[in-house]
Amino acid sequence: MLKRPELLSPAGNLTKLKIAIEYGADAVYGSVASFSLRTRSAREFNLETFKEAIDYTHEKGKKFYATINAFPFNSQIEPLKRHLQTISAMKPDAFIIATPGVMSLAKEIAPDIEIHLSTQANVMNVLDAKIYHDMGAKRIVVAREM
């Protein structure tokens, strides 16, 4: 079976998301400020507009991936759990995650939401890719250095 490539675009806010969808993106990714490494653009979504973005994307028959790719400290684990619960209730198509611990937590909280591995995980070889695949990652974005 031949797989069709997916055109994935960043969506820093609702306006940018709508432009990406209108110009042919198959999927978009974005986040609210908490637990994202794209904090400049993430500040432009709040929880209300984030939910609106996910709903709009789905209404257009496209996919929305919620980015949760920060590297949390121990003191952030409880807020991270609440964040994952809040975002998972909005029904994104996948989480983009960078660490094994956050990946495990996301699978525990939202087992039906796919995990995509962020480029921040720095996967540079098939051995690492296999480990993340075995942990349940459905997509792996390799390291930028590749």
C-alpha positions as CSV (number, residue, x, y, z in Angstrom):
1,M,0.0,0.0,0.0
2,L,1.4,3.4,-1.0
3,K,1.2,6.0,1.7
4,R,0.5,9.6,0.9
5,P,2.8,12.1,2.4
6,E,1.2,14.4,5.0
7,L,1.8,18.2,4.8
8,L,2.2,19.3,8.4
9,S,2.3,22.9,9.3
10,P,3.0,24.8,12.6
11,A,0.0,26.8,13.9
12,G,1.1,29.5,16.3
13,N,-2.4,30.9,16.6
14,L,-5.9,30.6,15.2
15,T,-5.2,32.9,12.2
16,K,-2.1,31.0,11.2
17,L,-3.9,27.7,11.6
18,K,-6.7,28.8,9.3
19,I,-4.2,30.0,6.7
20,A,-2.3,26.7,6.9
21,I,-5.5,24.7,6.4
22,E,-6.8,26.9,3.6
23,Y,-3.5,26.5,1.7
24,G,-3.5,22.7,1.9
25,A,-2.0,21.5,5.1
26,D,-3.2,18.0,6.0
27,A,-2.4,18.5,9.6
28,V,-1.2,21.3,12.0
29,Y,0.5,21.3,15.3
30,G,0.4,23.8,18.1
31,S,0.3,24.3,21.9
32,V,-0.6,26.5,24.7
33,A,2.3,28.0,26.6
34,S,2.6,25.3,29.2
35,F,5.0,22.5,28.4
36,S,6.0,23.5,24.9
37,L,9.4,24.5,23.5
38,R,7.7,26.9,21.0
39,T,6.9,29.4,23.6
40,R,6.9,32.4,21.3
41,S,4.0,31.1,19.2
42,A,2.5,29.1,22.1
43,R,1.7,32.2,24.0
44,E,-0.8,33.1,21.2
45,F,-3.1,30.1,22.1
46,N,-5.0,30.0,25.4
47,L,-7.1,27.0,26.4
48,E,-10.2,28.4,24.8
49,T,-8.7,29.2,21.4
50,F,-6.7,26.0,21.5
51,K,-10.0,24.0,21.8
52,E,-11.4,26.2,19.0
53,A,-8.4,25.4,16.9
54,I,-8.8,21.6,17.3
55,D,-12.5,21.8,16.6
56,Y,-11.9,23.9,13.4
57,T,-9.2,21.6,12.2
58,H,-11.5,18.6,12.6
59,E,-14.4,20.4,11.0
60,K,-12.2,20.8,7.9
61,G,-11.4,17.1,7.9
62,K,-7.8,17.7,9.0
63,K,-5.6,16.6,11.9
64,F,-4.4,18.5,14.9
65,Y,-1.3,17.5,16.9
66,A,-0.9,19.0,20.4
67,T,2.8,19.8,21.2
68,I,3.8,18.9,24.7
69,N,7.6,18.6,24.1
70,A,9.2,20.4,27.1
71,F,11.5,18.8,29.5
72,P,9.7,19.0,32.9
73,F,11.3,19.2,36.3
74,N,10.0,17.1,39.2
75,S,8.1,20.1,40.5
76,Q,6.2,20.3,37.2
77,I,4.9,16.7,37.1
78,E,1.6,17.3,38.8
79,P,0.8,20.4,36.6
80,L,1.9,18.3,33.6
81,K,-0.7,15.6,34.5
82,R,-3.4,18.2,34.8
83,H,-2.3,19.7,31.5
84,L,-2.4,16.4,29.7
85,Q,-5.9,15.7,31.1
86,T,-7.1,19.1,29.9
87,I,-5.6,18.8,26.5
88,S,-6.7,15.2,26.0
89,A,-10.3,16.2,26.7
90,M,-10.1,18.5,23.6
91,K,-9.4,15.4,21.4
92,P,-6.2,16.2,19.5
93,D,-5.2,13.5,17.0
94,A,-1.8,13.1,18.6
95,F,0.6,14.4,21.2
96,I,4.0,15.5,20.0
97,I,6.3,14.6,22.9
98,A,10.1,14.7,23.5
99,T,10.8,12.5,26.6
100,P,10.1,8.9,27.6
101,G,8.6,10.0,30.9
102,V,6.1,12.4,29.4
103,M,5.4,9.8,26.8
104,S,4.6,7.2,29.4
105,L,2.5,9.6,31.4
106,A,0.5,10.6,28.2
107,K,-0.2,7.0,27.4
108,E,-1.5,6.4,31.0
109,I,-3.7,9.5,30.9
110,A,-4.9,9.3,27.3
111,P,-4.3,5.9,25.9
112,D,-6.3,6.5,22.8
113,I,-4.3,9.5,21.6
114,E,-1.3,8.7,19.4
115,I,2.2,9.7,20.4
116,H,4.5,11.3,17.9
117,L,8.1,11.8,19.0
118,S,9.4,15.3,18.7
119,T,12.7,16.2,17.0
120,Q,13.7,17.4,20.4
121,A,14.1,13.7,21.4
122,N,17.2,13.7,19.2
123,V,16.7,10.3,17.6
124,M,19.7,9.8,15.3
125,N,19.7,6.0,14.7
126,V,17.5,3.0,14.2
127,L,18.3,1.6,17.7
128,D,16.7,4.6,19.4
129,A,13.9,4.7,16.9
130,K,13.1,1.1,17.7
131,I,13.0,1.7,21.4
132,Y,10.5,4.6,21.0
133,H,8.4,2.6,18.5
134,D,8.3,-0.3,21.0
135,M,7.2,2.2,23.7
136,G,4.2,3.2,21.4
137,A,5.4,6.1,19.3
138,K,3.4,6.1,16.0
139,R,5.6,8.7,14.3
140,I,9.2,9.7,15.0
141,V,10.6,13.0,13.8
142,V,14.4,12.4,13.6
143,A,17.0,14.8,15.0
144,R,17.6,18.0,13.1
145,E,21.2,17.1,12.7
146,M,20.2,14.3,10.3
